Amino acid sequence: MKPNSFALILGLAPLFLMSSAVSAHESTACQPAISFVEFPTPDLMHGGSLTVKGKLTLPDRCRRHSRHPVPAVVILHGSAGVDFRGAFYADALNEVGIATLEIDMWEARDVAGATNRPPLPMMTYPDAFGALNLLAARPEVDAERIGVLGFSWGGVIAMATATENNQGAKFGYGDTRFKAHVAHYPLCYGYNNPYIPHSEFGSQAGNPLTGAPILIQIGDRDAYDESPLPCRQLKASLPPAEQAGVEVVAYDNAEHAWDRLMVPIKIDDPFAHLGRGGEATLTPNVEQAYKSRHKVVRFFLRAL
């Protein structure tokens, strides 16, 4: 090797080392801030209180356009508990600068999936408001721009929190409210059902909506509602002013939990088939999952 070439390499070496150090620093600085949090919630079944835990993810600073507080979304799992769906949507929301808090309602209650879950979703309504209050108290989060996203069981909660009769004050929390609601396959047949307690939804049923926008997403082969019809009928039953704030989106060739991109499973659930009970198949649909995720992200970008 020529002396001049060797000298050139030696001269450039510090620059390569400096560049690597800067890249490593930037890579670390640009990671999302993940923490594991917990908060108390009333135990409506047994009295006293429970401790609900969750995963809080704040968007990385490289994607934040300013240091102002960011919007956030509470994520509520279905009967199977925390699974692929939460992270699938959280990652996409974090990418566009929205913080997420995915909570585990089952760990606090020693629930093993659908086998020993509470008898009705209303038993877990307070968990959503506990998560809302935790986010609202964070300096990194804009307390006026917090939404909620729920799947199946969690979707029922997302719907309930959009009604005046099911606000945080009812469960001992303050008056902070969700600004937008997304409910995936929330068993629409169960609303305004005389055989289901506390199922009133809408002014015509004595439980007015808060006015925050609601997005309902359903599959056309859903084993619970058996079609998108119950969700469309629910919207149609609302007064015109409330209908305007509700959007129902149906996905072709999509079963219950189509966005659960995991091995297909069969479950037996008394809530399936319009409440008649029986077997339900949860089969992933990759194409529709990505479509629905895109729809959710766009919805929250507009609404929060």
Secondary structure as UniProt FT lines:
FT   HELIX           3..29
FT   STRAND          33..42
FT   TURN            44..46
FT   STRAND          49..58
FT   TURN            61..63
FT   STRAND          70..76
FT   TURN            79..80
FT   HELIX           84..95
FT   TURN            96..97
FT   STRAND          99..104
FT   TURN            105..106
FT   HELIX           107..109
FT   HELIX           113..115
FT   HELIX           121..124
FT   HELIX           125..136
FT   TURN            139..140
FT   STRAND          141..151
FT   HELIX           153..160
FT   TURN            161..162
FT   HELIX           164..166
FT   HELIX           168..171
FT   STRAND          180..184
FT   HELIX           188..190
FT   TURN            191..192
FT   TURN            194..195
FT   TURN            197..198
FT   HELIX           203..205
FT   STRAND          214..219
FT   TURN            220..221
FT   TURN            223..225
FT   HELIX           229..236
FT   HELIX           240..243
FT   TURN            244..245
FT   STRAND          246..251
FT   TURN            252..253
FT   TURN            256..259
FT   STRAND          265..269
FT   TURN            270..276
FT   STRAND          278..282
FT   HELIX           286..303
//
